[in-house]
Amino acid sequence: MLVLIKSAPETPEARCAMRLAKNSSADVVLIQNGVYHCDGECLEDFAGSVYAIQDDRDMRGVKASGGNVRIISYEELVDLMAANEKVVGMF
């Protein structure tokens, strides 16, 4: 399963999405304001794959990312969505 997160950290929507992803062993894609998760500690104990959209990071000036965050394009997001049986979003 793939969970799309567009909300900034510390929002109820983002907390709900991270909880869903962790409980479902899902992968996460950080889009829009969700890329601010790259700067935080909320991904440290996350076991699934984490992706962040390069354009959204650049637009918001987010430079840092944890070692487990893979930077992708929106085109690659489409491929990820097609490859997953379930896609849940956007929180």
C-alpha positions as CSV (number, residue, x, y, z in Angstrom):
1,M,0.0,0.0,0.0
2,L,1.1,3.6,-0.7
3,V,0.1,6.5,1.5
4,L,0.2,10.0,0.1
5,I,0.9,12.7,2.7
6,K,0.4,16.4,1.7
7,S,0.0,17.9,5.2
8,A,2.8,19.4,7.2
9,P,4.1,17.6,10.3
10,E,2.2,18.1,13.6
11,T,-1.2,18.4,11.9
12,P,-3.9,15.9,12.8
13,E,-4.1,14.8,9.2
14,A,-0.3,14.0,9.0
15,R,-0.4,12.2,12.3
16,C,-3.3,10.1,11.1
17,A,-1.6,9.3,7.8
18,M,1.7,8.3,9.5
19,R,-0.2,6.1,12.0
20,L,-2.1,4.4,9.1
21,A,1.2,3.9,7.2
22,K,3.0,2.4,10.2
23,N,0.1,0.1,11.1
24,S,-0.3,-1.1,7.6
25,S,3.4,-1.5,6.8
26,A,2.8,0.9,3.9
27,D,5.2,3.1,1.9
28,V,4.8,6.9,2.1
29,V,5.1,9.6,-0.5
30,L,5.6,13.1,0.8
31,I,4.0,15.8,-1.5
32,Q,3.2,19.5,-1.1
33,N,3.7,20.5,2.5
34,G,4.3,16.9,3.4
35,V,7.9,17.3,2.3
36,Y,8.5,19.2,5.6
37,H,8.5,15.7,7.2
38,C,12.0,15.3,5.7
39,D,13.3,17.8,8.3
40,G,11.8,16.1,11.3
41,E,12.2,13.1,13.5
42,C,8.9,11.5,12.6
43,L,10.5,9.3,9.9
44,E,13.3,7.9,12.1
45,D,11.3,4.8,13.3
46,F,9.4,4.4,10.1
47,A,10.0,0.9,8.6
48,G,8.5,1.4,5.1
49,S,10.0,3.2,2.1
50,V,9.7,7.0,2.1
51,Y,9.6,9.1,-1.1
52,A,9.6,12.9,-1.4
53,I,8.7,14.9,-4.5
54,Q,11.7,16.9,-5.7
55,D,9.7,19.8,-7.1
56,D,7.8,20.3,-3.8
57,R,11.1,20.2,-1.8
58,D,12.6,22.8,-4.1
59,M,9.6,25.0,-4.0
60,R,9.6,25.0,-0.2
61,G,13.3,25.3,0.3
62,V,13.6,21.9,2.1
63,K,17.2,20.7,1.8
64,A,17.7,18.1,4.4
65,S,16.3,14.6,4.3
66,G,16.8,11.5,6.3
67,G,18.9,8.8,4.9
68,N,15.9,6.7,4.1
69,V,14.1,9.3,2.0
70,R,14.2,8.7,-1.8
71,I,13.7,11.8,-3.9
72,I,11.4,11.3,-6.9
73,S,9.6,13.3,-9.6
74,Y,5.8,13.5,-10.1
75,E,6.3,11.1,-13.1
76,E,7.9,8.6,-10.8
77,L,5.0,9.0,-8.4
78,V,2.6,8.0,-11.2
79,D,4.7,4.8,-11.7
80,L,4.6,4.1,-8.0
81,M,0.8,4.5,-7.9
82,A,0.4,2.2,-10.8
83,A,2.6,-0.5,-9.2
84,N,0.8,-0.5,-5.9
85,E,-2.4,-2.4,-5.3
86,K,-3.8,0.2,-3.0
87,V,-3.1,4.0,-2.8
88,V,-4.5,6.0,0.1
89,G,-4.4,9.8,0.2
90,M,-4.3,12.6,0.5
91,F,-3.8,13.5,4.1
